[in-house]
């Protein structure tokens, strides 16, 4: 596999963050976002093509897992909002 371009990597990051928004639970949603950003920051300084390709493939696999998990959580997740999402009542 050829090394992914910068735009492909950024597209993967955007897809991971977009998928994280589909989680109904606040804690899981924020964890998924944080994990995506932290993973990209951790791999930011990779320079050799095999390790870049490996990290990109791992990211694609994580995206598929996140998509499946968001579908499952939407079926069985809690219907009550988190305190972080509760609106202030005046």
Secondary structure, DSSP 4 states (H G I P E B T S, - for coil): -PPPPHHHHHHHHHHHHHHHTT-SSHHHHHHHHHHHHHHHHHTTT--SHHHHHHHHHHHHHHHHHHHHHHHHHHHHS-SSPPTTTPPPP-
